[in-house]
Amino acid sequence: MKIKNMLMSTAAAMVALGATAVTVQSADELPACDNCANSMTLVSWGGAYQNSQVKAYAEPYKALTGVDIVWEEASNEAVAKLRAMKEANNLTWDLVDVVASDAIRLCDEGLAREMDADTELAAAPDGTPASEDFGDLMVSDCFIPQIVYSTTFGYRTDVEAWNGKTPTNICDVFDTETFPGKRSLEKRPINNMEWALICDGVAKEDVYDVLSTPEGVDKALAKLDTIKDDVVWWSAGAETPQLLADGEVVIGSTYNGRLFSVIEEQKQPVAMLWDAQVFDLDGWIVPTGLPEDRLNRVLHFLKFATDTQRLADQAKYISYGPARKSSAPLVGKHADLGIEMAPHMPTDPANAKNTFLYNYEWWADNRDDLDAKFQAWLAK
């Protein structure tokens, strides 16, 4: 509940304080990096989100330092790949973007480095230490949060078979009679299991208690069985927007920023279904075992890339809320479209009337077991 309250207070700050001019840090203001590598390999998710990272802080950092930045789009496989790198004693990644629950798992397994936020990250402009500025969003000692996002649904607005009706409730996803057509869901248990239980009558506050039992898992999978034949499964966040744009699905889940892109930037006949959107966090982890020069470069970059201004700048390119409280009042208009970004954030009060808060710790403890059960169900 503390995390959700912080998300909502961040949204209120964005709406109340409005936009402030964005300034780019000059080379004179960026401290020198001693004994630092001249290149970095950063791992992220691709698509509109990675582009927002490139524009907001990777390109400015490269312009200031000349460092060569290589990107890999493999965040969805981060845990497995970092495990394999450790086993092979061949660490090729320098900085990895992951969701909060994966950060917890990597930290618990010793694959992510613990961070001292107040000495290794920038303070807020008013001197507030980073640990206080990020607050409850720092859900692990190894996790540096960047953005608040949600997984939610987009739907086509021109489906003739719906006879003028539009989905308004998360359970409309399971109503193939009123809203016929293909759906797209992520090819993993996270979020799908929670939505299935909610739409099978389980109260939101009881979802994880129910899901902690074998009967609860069976209950969720049985609900998903009711639409399984109508589902197109996705693994990359860019897939649902493309499927919606192509008319191959009529409703599908993905990250809210991906839907913002297809709706506002591409002007496709798609709308948002915010009901029961699942709040989540995304941020960086530093892999353990980096040589000194590579670690120095990563820490130098992180201090720049996660400061107040850079996280606010990221919101100019994608509709994700910055994780720092001090960044919220700096969020203004989209860099290209010129529209105010605050109303498109998942934390905006109008969008957050009925949210579901993802339980990071529960999934960190149960992910491997649920993954195995979910994949076995998919194979049936």
Secondary structure as UniProt FT lines:
FT   HELIX           2..17
FT   HELIX           27..29
FT   TURN            34..35
FT   STRAND          39..44
FT   HELIX           47..53
FT   HELIX           54..58
FT   HELIX           59..65
FT   STRAND          68..73
FT   HELIX           75..77
FT   HELIX           78..88
FT   STRAND          95..99
FT   HELIX           100..108
FT   TURN            109..110
FT   HELIX           117..120
FT   TURN            125..126
FT   HELIX           130..134
FT   HELIX           135..137
FT   TURN            141..142
FT   STRAND          144..156
FT   HELIX           160..162
FT   TURN            163..164
FT   HELIX           170..174
FT   TURN            176..178
FT   STRAND          183..186
FT   TURN            190..191
FT   HELIX           192..198
FT   TURN            199..201
FT   HELIX           204..206
FT   HELIX           207..211
FT   HELIX           214..225
FT   TURN            226..227
FT   HELIX           228..230
FT   STRAND          231..234
FT   TURN            237..238
FT   HELIX           239..246
FT   STRAND          251..255
FT   HELIX           256..260
FT   HELIX           261..265
FT   STRAND          270..285
FT   TURN            288..289
FT   HELIX           292..305
FT   HELIX           308..314
FT   TURN            315..317
FT   STRAND          321..322
FT   HELIX           325..330
FT   TURN            335..337
FT   HELIX           342..344
FT   TURN            346..347
FT   TURN            349..351
FT   STRAND          355..357
FT   HELIX           360..379
//
